[in-house]
Amino acid sequence: MNLKNLSYALMVLSAAATASPAYSDTWTVDPEKSTLGFEVTQGDGTVEGVFSTWDATIDFDPQAPETARISAEIQPMSAATGNPQFDGTLPGKDWFDAGAFPSAEFKSENVALVEGKSYRADGTLTIKGISQPVELDFTLDIDGDTATAKGTATVNRLDYKLGSGVGTDTVGDVVTVTLNLTATR
């Protein structure tokens, strides 16, 4: 190979190396070590609950968060607060209408580093067939092949027609979604 061809080959390889997209790591959530919950004001107190059935798909590289793809599918029928009265009403038509809408979904559209180990995932949350933008703020700690993420998102229940027959003086309209995930790659 002459010098001209060698120079051309090196230039092409160099361009290909710098033009290659970043590849995210695929993370598998450990459901035994992870929780997806919610909190809402009820009267003078706070009702806390969890979803026992959900799944998440996470492709994330902390060196290139903009390439991340995060999604979750939640089964609203699995919502539990530990209060039989609340738990009996949540799957009903006025709340999650789980018979007609057996799943809710979050999909990220943009993930960005905020600072240090703090990130923000802008995405869409769909509940009862209603899609709204949502910001998920989370911290991420990675130790070898294990990651722990803790985060929150705030949504207005009335935007999704959740408990629309219940006044905000009885149940607050702002719901905080909480997550505490452990995942491996």
N, C-alpha and C positions, 0 to 999 in steps of 0.2 A: 504494500500500500504506500503510495507516495504521500508526501507531506501535505499536499492540498486535500487529498481524500481523508487523511487522518484528522486534519483540522476540521473538516466538515463533519466527520463522524463524531468528534468530541463536542462540537457545537450542538448537534442534534441530541446527543445523550444529555448534555447539560440542560438544554431547553426542556426535554422530557422530564428530567428529574425535578426541575423547579416548577413545572406545570402540573405535576401529579397532585390530585386532590388528597387532602388529609383523610385518613381512614379512622373512623371511630371504633372504639372497643364496644363489643356487645356485652351487656351486663345482664345477668340472670338474677331476678329478685328472689330472695329467700323468704317465702311467706311466713315461716315460723318465727322469723326475727324482724318482721316488718309490720307496720300498721298504717292504715289509711283511715283517718277519722274526721270528725266535724264537731264544731262547737257553736251554739247559738244561745242568746239570752232568752230566758223564759221567766217571765215575772221578775222577781228580784234575784234570781239565780242564773245559772248556766247549765244547759243540757249538753252533755258530751256523749258522743256515740262513735261507733266504728262500723266500717263495712268489712264483713268477714270474707266476702267473695269478690275478688278483683284480680286483675293481672296487668302487668306493665311490660312494655318493650322499650328498652333503653339502649341506644347506640350513642356513646358519649366519649369524647376524648377531651380531657381538661386542657390540653394544649391547643385545641381547635374547637371551642364550644359552638362556634357558628355552624359546624357540620352536624351537630347533634340532632337526633330524632328521638323524641320521647312521646310515648303514647300509653294510655291506660284505659282499660275497659272495666267498669264497675257495675256490679249487680245490685241495684237499689233494694231489691228484696232482702238483701243480707244486712241492711242497716239495723243496728241494735244500740239502744241506749241503756239497757238494763231496767227500764221502766216499762212494764207490760202494756200500760195504756198507750204510751208513745209508740212503742214497737208495733202495736196492733194497727195504729193509724198511718204510719209512714208508708207502707206499701199501697195504701188506698188511693183512689182517684184524685182526692184533693191534694195529696202530697206527691209521691213519686209515680203513681199510677203504674206500678210495676207490671201489671197484667198487660197493658198496652205498650209499655216501654220497658222491656226487661233489662236494658243496659243503658248506662250513661258512658260518655267517652271524653277523654282529654287528648288533644293532639297538639304538640308544640309546633310553632311556626318559626320561631327564632329563639336561640339561646345565646346569652352573652355573659361574660365575666363582669361582675359588678366591681369587686375588689377582693384580693386575697383568695379565700375559698368560698366566696359568695357569688351566686349566679342568679340570673333571672331568665325564666322560660316564658315567653309570650306565646299564648296558644289559644285554642278554642275549646270550650267546655260545652258539651251537648247533653242536656237533661230534658226528658219528655219531648224530644224532637226539636227543642229550642237551643240554638247555638249562640253563644255569647263569647266575646273575647275575655280572657282572664290572664293575670300575671301570677306566675308561681315563683316565689322567691325561695331559694334553698341554699344551704351550705353543703359542701361535699368534702369528705375526708377519705383519702385512699391510702390503704396500707397493704402494699403488695397487690394481690388480686382480689382484695375485698374493699368495697366502698360502702360508706354510710352517708346517707343524705337525709337532712332534716329540713322541712320546709312548710310554708303556709301559702294559701291563696284565699282571697276574700271575694265572696260572691253575694249578690243580692238574691234571696230566695224568690222574691216576687218577679224578678226578671225571667224565672223559669216556671212561673205559676205553681210554685210549691207552697201549699197551704194558703192559697190566695183568699180563702174564706176566713182565715184567722187573722185578727188584727195585730198590728205591730206592737200594740201595748201588751199583748199576750205572749207572742213569740216575736223576737226581733227579726228585722228583715235582713240583717247582715249575718252571714254564716262564714265562719272561718274553717277552711278545709286544712287539715294537718296531715303531714306524712312524716314517717320515720322509717326509712328503708335501709335494708342491708342487702347488698348484691355482690355477686362474684363474676369474674370474667374468665 
